[in-house]
């Protein structure tokens, strides 16, 4: 049960942070303005999303 809940959180939080960091009105978010930081944020979001999906499926089907 814990893996299902933590997996769901790790799917929802990176999804919300992705939408938060998208450009608004043509203005890039200051956190991802630098290309080095922006690529690391992308890797972090995708890593957390992948871990969340794995935990979610492990809790549901494992």
C-alpha positions in Angstrom: 0.0 0.0 0.0 2.9 2.3 0.8 4.4 1.8 -2.6 1.1 2.6 -4.3 0.7 5.9 -2.4 4.3 6.9 -2.8 4.2 6.0 -6.5 1.1 8.1 -7.0 2.8 11.0 -5.3 5.9 10.5 -7.5 3.8 10.6 -10.6 1.7 13.6 -9.6 4.5 15.8 -8.3 6.7 15.8 -11.3 3.7 16.2 -13.6 2.7 19.3 -11.7 6.2 20.7 -11.6 6.5 20.2 -15.4 3.4 22.3 -16.0 4.6 24.9 -13.5 8.0 25.3 -15.3 6.5 25.7 -18.7 6.9 29.1 -20.4 4.1 31.6 -19.7 3.3 34.3 -22.3 6.6 33.6 -24.1 8.7 34.1 -20.9 10.9 31.2 -19.8 10.8 30.3 -16.1 14.0 31.7 -14.4 14.9 28.3 -12.9 15.2 26.7 -16.4 16.6 29.7 -18.3 20.2 28.3 -18.2 20.4 25.4 -20.5 22.6 23.4 -18.1 20.1 23.7 -15.2 17.2 23.2 -17.5 18.5 19.8 -18.7 19.2 18.7 -15.2 15.6 19.7 -14.2 14.3 17.7 -17.1 16.4 14.6 -16.1 15.2 15.0 -12.5 11.5 15.2 -13.5 11.7 12.2 -15.8 13.7 10.2 -13.2 11.1 10.9 -10.5 8.3 10.1 -12.9 9.9 6.8 -13.9 10.4 5.8 -10.3 6.8 6.7 -9.4 5.5 4.6 -12.3 7.6 1.7 -11.2 6.5 2.0 -7.6 2.9 2.3 -8.6 3.0 -0.8 -10.8 4.9 -2.7 -8.2 2.3 -1.9 -5.6 -0.6 -2.7 -7.9 0.7 -5.9 -9.6 3.5 -7.1 -7.4 
